[in-house]
């Protein structure tokens, strides 16, 4: 059972900043490099990066002190009435316009072992320690998590009706994505949204480290408080929730480039036992992949030539019997287990052996320049496949998903200290 609740969000003051938050919003903390961080600092004295990723040495203490000061100055205020916050993102990608529709709510935390909130990728110790220290210092969810869920149509109807109104806040990010926020405080609509999620499992799209951090923090707070109650805010996490069938929910492919190894002729011949092969124009790679996404298909590019590889034969012999059929069918798994291992490539190290690229033209350019020997161009992983694999308690291979665009930070925050109740 997925439990969500409305909450009284903290946000930038309309009187101080205005409804247009373009100067203060940021990319998620883990997507901000040094140059972007400096640019955000120059953009506004109240830019959100000064909370989620301060440049000062005492990062966590600085963030907590600054948050307190901004609240005292009235730069950040709090809604008086609990709400669920419709969150839409309008963006352009490769000449097409999209709108991703979802909402932000307080979602009850569950360890992954309870199989209610499901992960789809592995996490690492370093990022979790960093965000735990930030959470301990600020006792605030500064950024929303991002999960996917099955909608029966009711959530989409509520969102579509709400977005006919003027947004409460909006902002344009570095890449031209327009984010709009709309409050939903009607109790009947809130109950309807809650009812849709009641018997569902959800899968994390982005923010695995921050989710695990929130669960750990919850356990710390429960021990600290002792006689804790279900309604205390630290039992929940501010979460952006998107229906799996939303037309604007895009997953981009992540192409693989090998830096040291080319495809040997003898291996290529052996692979023809499992894949049909046709030479195509490199500029037709994206189109060819889209036309052949019904089975495992790849475009191999090396020595200035592109080949479409389309699986026509079962490759179960290359797979572990412990894996589910859903996991075995992933393009990233087939590429890793059947093609790369046939080339003698196992456990490649990022930047040393393998490069990951979002855009086909960039992947091809790196092979042409000699930075890589061969590129394997791929289709994106369908969102429903992410949930399917996660329900089997399996973690997808590295760089299997690239949800686009990222959830922009700086629109809402949620206090989670020991006194806060939902």
C-alpha positions as CSV (number, residue, x, y, z in Angstrom):
1,X,0.0,0.0,0.0
2,X,1.4,3.4,-1.1
3,X,0.3,6.1,1.3
4,X,0.5,9.7,0.3
5,X,-0.5,12.9,2.1
6,X,-0.8,16.6,1.3
7,X,1.7,18.8,3.1
8,X,2.3,22.5,3.8
9,X,5.2,23.2,1.4
10,X,7.8,25.8,2.1
11,X,8.7,27.8,-1.0
12,X,10.0,31.1,-2.2
13,X,7.9,34.1,-1.3
14,X,5.9,35.6,-4.1
15,X,6.4,39.0,-2.5
16,X,10.2,38.8,-2.5
17,X,10.9,36.6,-5.6
18,X,7.7,36.7,-7.6
19,X,5.8,33.9,-9.3
20,X,8.6,33.5,-11.9
21,X,11.3,31.5,-10.1
22,X,13.7,31.2,-13.1
23,X,16.5,33.0,-11.3
24,X,16.5,30.8,-8.2
25,X,15.7,27.2,-9.4
26,X,18.4,24.7,-10.2
27,X,19.2,21.3,-11.6
28,X,19.3,18.5,-9.0
29,X,22.4,18.7,-6.8
30,X,24.1,15.7,-8.4
31,X,23.8,17.3,-11.9
32,X,25.5,20.5,-10.9
33,X,29.2,20.8,-11.8
34,X,31.6,23.6,-10.6
35,X,30.9,25.9,-13.5
36,X,27.1,25.6,-13.1
37,X,27.4,26.1,-9.4
38,X,29.3,29.4,-9.9
39,X,26.8,30.5,-12.5
40,X,23.9,29.8,-10.1
41,X,25.7,31.8,-7.4
42,X,25.9,34.8,-9.7
43,X,22.3,34.5,-10.8
44,X,20.7,35.5,-7.5
45,X,21.6,36.0,-3.9
46,X,18.8,33.6,-3.1
47,X,19.6,30.9,-5.7
48,X,18.6,27.5,-4.4
49,X,22.1,26.1,-5.1
50,X,23.1,28.0,-1.9
51,X,21.0,25.5,0.0
52,X,21.5,22.2,-1.7
53,X,25.2,22.7,-2.7
54,X,26.9,25.6,-1.0
55,X,30.4,26.6,-2.1
56,X,31.4,27.3,1.5
57,X,33.7,24.8,3.3
58,X,31.2,24.1,6.1
59,X,28.6,23.0,3.5
60,X,26.0,21.5,5.8
61,X,26.1,24.0,8.6
62,X,26.0,26.8,6.0
63,X,22.9,25.3,4.3
64,X,21.1,25.0,7.7
65,X,22.0,28.5,8.8
66,X,21.1,30.0,5.4
67,X,17.7,28.3,5.3
68,X,16.9,29.6,8.8
69,X,17.9,33.2,7.7
70,X,15.9,33.1,4.6
71,X,12.8,32.0,6.5
72,X,13.4,34.8,9.0
73,X,13.7,37.3,6.2
74,X,10.5,36.1,4.6
75,X,12.4,35.0,1.4
76,X,11.1,31.5,2.1
77,X,7.5,31.1,3.4
78,X,5.1,28.3,4.1
79,X,1.7,27.5,2.9
80,X,-1.0,27.6,5.6
81,X,-3.1,24.8,4.2
82,X,-1.9,21.3,3.2
83,X,-1.9,20.6,-0.5
84,X,-0.8,18.2,-3.2
85,X,1.2,20.1,-5.9
86,X,0.7,19.5,-9.6
87,X,4.1,19.7,-11.2
88,X,4.3,19.9,-15.0
89,X,7.3,20.2,-17.3
90,X,7.0,21.5,-20.9
91,X,10.1,20.9,-23.0
92,X,11.4,20.3,-26.5
93,X,13.5,17.3,-27.5
94,X,14.9,16.8,-31.0
95,X,12.3,19.0,-32.6
96,X,9.2,17.7,-30.7
97,X,7.3,19.3,-27.8
98,X,6.3,17.3,-24.7
99,X,4.6,18.0,-21.4
100,X,5.3,15.6,-18.5
101,X,2.5,15.7,-15.9
102,X,2.8,14.6,-12.3
103,X,2.3,15.8,-8.7
104,X,4.3,16.3,-5.6
105,X,3.1,14.8,-2.3
106,X,4.4,13.4,1.0
107,X,4.9,9.7,0.4
108,X,5.3,7.3,3.3
109,X,8.8,5.8,3.5
110,X,9.2,2.0,3.2
111,X,12.5,0.1,3.2
112,X,13.0,-1.7,-0.1
113,X,12.6,-5.1,1.6
114,X,8.9,-4.3,2.1
115,X,8.4,-4.3,-1.7
116,X,6.2,-1.2,-1.7
117,X,8.7,1.3,-3.0
118,X,11.0,-0.4,-5.4
119,X,14.5,0.5,-6.7
120,X,15.7,-0.2,-10.2
121,X,19.4,0.5,-9.8
122,X,22.2,0.1,-7.2
123,X,23.4,2.8,-4.9
124,X,26.8,3.8,-3.6
125,X,27.9,4.8,-0.1
126,X,29.4,8.2,-0.8
127,X,26.3,10.1,-2.1
128,X,24.2,8.7,0.7
129,X,26.6,9.9,3.4
130,X,26.6,13.4,1.8
131,X,22.8,13.7,1.6
132,X,22.4,12.2,5.1
133,X,24.6,15.0,6.5
134,X,22.6,17.6,4.7
135,X,19.3,16.1,5.9
136,X,20.5,16.0,9.5
137,X,21.6,19.6,9.3
138,X,18.5,21.1,7.6
139,X,15.9,18.6,8.7
140,X,14.2,19.4,5.5
141,X,13.5,17.6,2.2
142,X,15.1,20.2,0.0
143,X,14.6,18.2,-3.2
144,X,11.8,15.9,-4.3
145,X,12.2,12.2,-5.1
146,X,10.9,10.9,-8.4
147,X,8.7,7.7,-8.7
148,X,6.5,6.1,-11.3
149,X,3.1,4.5,-10.7
150,X,0.1,3.0,-12.5
151,X,-2.8,5.4,-13.0
152,X,-6.3,4.3,-13.8
153,X,-7.0,7.7,-15.5
154,X,-8.3,9.6,-12.4
155,X,-5.0,11.3,-11.6
156,X,-4.6,12.4,-15.2
157,X,-8.1,13.8,-15.2
158,X,-7.5,15.9,-12.1
159,X,-4.2,17.2,-13.5
160,X,-5.7,18.1,-16.9
161,X,-8.5,20.0,-15.2
162,X,-6.1,21.9,-12.9
163,X,-3.6,23.0,-15.5
164,X,-6.3,25.0,-17.3
165,X,-5.8,27.5,-14.5
166,X,-2.9,29.9,-14.0
167,X,0.0,28.3,-12.2
168,X,0.9,29.3,-8.7
169,X,4.6,29.3,-9.6
170,X,6.6,28.7,-12.7
171,X,10.2,28.9,-13.9
172,X,12.4,28.2,-17.0
173,X,15.6,26.2,-16.3
174,X,19.0,26.2,-18.0
175,X,17.8,24.0,-20.9
176,X,14.5,25.8,-21.6
177,X,12.2,23.4,-19.7
178,X,9.2,25.3,-18.3
179,X,8.0,24.0,-15.0
180,X,4.6,25.0,-13.6
181,X,3.2,24.4,-10.1
182,X,-0.5,24.2,-9.2
183,X,-1.9,23.7,-5.7
184,X,-4.6,21.0,-5.2
185,X,-6.2,21.5,-1.8
186,X,-9.7,20.2,-2.5
187,X,-10.2,17.3,-0.1
188,X,-12.2,15.2,-2.6
189,X,-9.6,15.5,-5.2
190,X,-6.8,14.7,-2.7
191,X,-8.7,11.6,-1.5
192,X,-9.2,10.5,-5.1
193,X,-5.5,10.7,-5.8
194,X,-4.7,8.8,-2.6
195,X,-7.2,6.1,-3.6
196,X,-5.4,5.5,-7.0
197,X,-2.1,4.8,-5.2
198,X,-3.6,2.7,-2.3
199,X,-3.0,-0.8,-3.8
200,X,0.0,0.1,-5.9
201,X,3.7,-0.5,-5.9
202,X,5.9,2.4,-7.1
203,X,9.3,2.3,-8.6
204,X,12.0,5.0,-8.1
205,X,12.9,6.7,-11.4
206,X,15.5,9.1,-10.0
207,X,16.8,9.8,-6.5
208,X,17.7,6.3,-5.1
209,X,20.4,7.7,-2.9
210,X,18.2,10.3,-1.4
211,X,15.4,7.8,-0.8
212,X,17.7,5.4,1.1
213,X,19.0,8.4,3.0
214,X,15.5,9.4,4.0
215,X,14.7,5.9,5.3
216,X,17.9,5.9,7.4
217,X,17.1,9.4,8.7
218,X,13.5,8.2,9.6
219,X,15.0,5.4,11.6
220,X,17.3,7.8,13.4
221,X,14.4,10.1,14.2
222,X,12.2,7.3,15.5
223,X,15.0,6.2,17.9
224,X,15.5,9.8,19.0
225,X,11.8,10.5,19.6
226,X,11.0,7.2,21.1
227,X,7.3,7.4,21.2
228,X,6.9,8.4,17.6
229,X,3.6,8.6,15.7
230,X,2.7,7.6,12.1
231,X,1.8,11.2,11.3
232,X,5.2,12.7,12.0
233,X,6.7,14.1,8.9
234,X,10.0,12.2,9.1
235,X,8.1,9.1,8.2
236,X,7.4,10.6,4.7
237,X,9.4,12.0,1.8
238,X,8.5,14.8,-0.5
239,X,8.1,12.9,-3.8
240,X,7.3,13.7,-7.4
241,X,5.0,11.0,-8.8
242,X,4.3,10.5,-12.5
243,X,1.9,8.0,-14.2
244,X,3.7,5.3,-16.2
245,X,1.5,6.0,-19.2
246,X,2.1,9.8,-19.3
247,X,2.9,10.8,-22.9
248,X,5.5,13.2,-21.6
249,X,7.4,10.5,-19.6
250,X,10.6,10.1,-21.6
251,X,13.5,7.8,-21.1
252,X,16.5,8.5,-23.2
253,X,19.0,5.8,-24.4
254,X,22.5,5.7,-23.1
255,X,24.9,4.6,-25.8
256,X,28.0,2.5,-25.0
257,X,31.4,3.2,-26.5
258,X,34.4,1.0,-26.0
259,X,37.7,2.9,-25.8
260,X,40.2,0.0,-26.3
261,X,38.5,-2.8,-28.2
262,X,37.1,-3.1,-31.7
263,X,34.6,-5.7,-32.9
264,X,36.8,-8.5,-34.3
265,X,35.7,-10.0,-37.7
266,X,35.5,-13.5,-36.3
267,X,33.3,-12.4,-33.4
268,X,31.0,-10.4,-35.7
269,X,30.5,-13.5,-37.9
270,X,29.6,-15.6,-34.8
271,X,27.1,-13.0,-33.7
272,X,25.2,-13.4,-37.0
273,X,23.9,-16.7,-35.6
274,X,21.8,-14.6,-33.3
275,X,21.4,-11.2,-35.0
276,X,20.5,-10.3,-38.5
277,X,22.9,-7.7,-39.8
278,X,22.5,-4.9,-42.3
279,X,24.7,-2.0,-43.2
280,X,22.9,1.3,-42.8
281,X,23.8,5.0,-43.2
282,X,25.1,6.4,-39.9
283,X,22.6,9.3,-40.1
284,X,19.8,6.7,-40.3
285,X,20.8,5.0,-37.0
286,X,18.1,6.7,-34.8
287,X,15.4,5.9,-37.3
288,X,16.5,2.3,-37.8
289,X,16.5,1.7,-34.0
290,X,13.0,3.2,-33.6
291,X,11.7,0.9,-36.4
292,X,13.3,-2.2,-34.7
293,X,12.5,-1.6,-31.1
294,X,10.2,-4.7,-30.9
295,X,13.2,-6.9,-30.2
296,X,16.8,-6.4,-29.0
297,X,18.3,-4.2,-31.6
298,X,21.6,-2.2,-31.8
299,X,23.5,-0.1,-34.2
300,X,27.3,-0.8,-34.2
301,X,29.5,1.9,-35.5
302,X,33.2,1.6,-36.2
303,X,35.6,2.5,-38.9
304,X,33.1,5.0,-40.4
305,X,30.5,2.3,-41.0
306,X,27.2,1.5,-39.3
307,X,25.5,-1.9,-39.0
308,X,22.1,-2.6,-37.7
309,X,22.0,-5.7,-35.5
310,X,18.5,-7.2,-34.8
311,X,18.1,-10.3,-32.6
312,X,16.1,-13.1,-34.2
313,X,17.2,-16.0,-32.1
314,X,16.9,-16.8,-28.4
315,X,20.0,-15.9,-26.4
316,X,19.1,-17.6,-23.1
317,X,22.3,-19.7,-23.3
318,X,24.2,-16.6,-22.4
319,X,22.1,-15.7,-19.4
320,X,21.9,-16.8,-15.8
321,X,19.0,-19.0,-14.9
322,X,18.5,-16.9,-11.8
323,X,17.4,-13.9,-13.8
324,X,13.8,-13.2,-14.7
325,X,12.6,-13.1,-18.3
326,X,12.1,-9.4,-18.0
327,X,15.7,-8.9,-17.0
328,X,17.0,-11.1,-19.7
329,X,15.1,-9.2,-22.3
330,X,16.7,-5.8,-21.5
331,X,18.7,-4.3,-24.3
332,X,21.5,-3.4,-21.8
333,X,21.7,-7.0,-20.6
334,X,21.7,-8.5,-24.1
335,X,24.4,-6.1,-25.2
336,X,26.5,-6.8,-22.1
337,X,26.1,-10.6,-21.9
338,X,25.9,-11.5,-25.6
339,X,27.9,-8.9,-27.6
340,X,30.4,-7.4,-25.2
341,X,31.4,-10.6,-23.5
342,X,31.8,-12.2,-26.9
343,X,34.3,-9.5,-27.5
344,X,36.2,-10.3,-24.3
345,X,34.8,-7.2,-22.5
346,X,33.7,-7.8,-18.9
347,X,33.3,-5.3,-16.1
348,X,34.6,-2.3,-18.1
349,X,35.6,0.7,-16.0
350,X,34.0,4.1,-16.8
351,X,36.2,6.5,-18.7
352,X,39.1,3.9,-18.8
353,X,37.3,1.2,-20.8
354,X,33.8,2.5,-21.6
355,X,32.2,5.8,-22.3
356,X,28.5,6.5,-21.9
357,X,26.8,9.0,-24.3
358,X,23.3,10.4,-24.4
359,X,23.2,11.6,-28.1
360,X,23.9,9.4,-31.1
361,X,25.9,12.2,-32.9
362,X,28.2,12.6,-30.0
363,X,28.8,8.9,-29.8
364,X,29.7,8.7,-33.6
365,X,31.9,11.8,-33.3
366,X,34.0,10.2,-30.5
367,X,34.6,7.1,-32.6
368,X,35.5,9.2,-35.7
369,X,38.0,11.2,-33.6
370,X,39.6,8.1,-32.2
371,X,38.5,8.6,-28.6
372,X,36.7,5.3,-28.9
373,X,37.1,2.3,-31.1
374,X,33.4,1.2,-31.5
375,X,30.0,2.5,-30.5
376,X,26.9,0.5,-29.7
377,X,23.8,2.7,-30.2
378,X,20.7,1.7,-28.4
379,X,17.0,2.2,-27.9
380,X,15.7,3.7,-24.6
381,X,14.3,1.4,-21.9
382,X,10.5,1.6,-21.8
383,X,9.2,3.0,-18.5
384,X,6.9,0.0,-17.9
385,X,9.9,-2.3,-18.2
386,X,11.6,-0.5,-15.4
387,X,8.7,-1.3,-13.0
388,X,8.4,-4.8,-14.4
389,X,12.1,-5.6,-13.5
390,X,11.9,-3.8,-10.2
391,X,8.9,-5.9,-9.1
392,X,11.2,-9.0,-9.4
393,X,13.6,-7.3,-7.0
394,X,16.3,-7.0,-9.7
395,X,18.5,-4.0,-10.3
396,X,19.1,-2.9,-13.9
397,X,22.5,-2.6,-15.4
398,X,24.3,0.7,-15.0
399,X,23.1,3.6,-17.2
400,X,19.9,1.7,-18.3
401,X,17.7,4.7,-17.8
402,X,18.0,8.4,-18.4
403,X,14.7,10.1,-17.4
404,X,14.4,13.4,-19.2
405,X,14.2,16.2,-18.1
406,X,15.4,16.1,-14.5
407,X,13.1,17.2,-11.7
408,X,14.0,20.9,-11.1
409,X,14.9,21.9,-7.6
410,X,13.7,25.0,-5.7
411,X,9.9,24.9,-6.1
412,X,8.9,23.1,-2.9
413,X,10.5,22.0,0.4
414,X,9.1,19.9,3.2
415,X,10.2,20.1,6.9
416,X,10.9,16.7,8.5
417,X,12.0,17.6,12.1
418,X,10.8,15.7,15.2
419,X,8.0,18.3,15.9
420,X,6.6,18.4,12.4
421,X,3.2,16.6,11.8
422,X,1.4,15.9,8.6
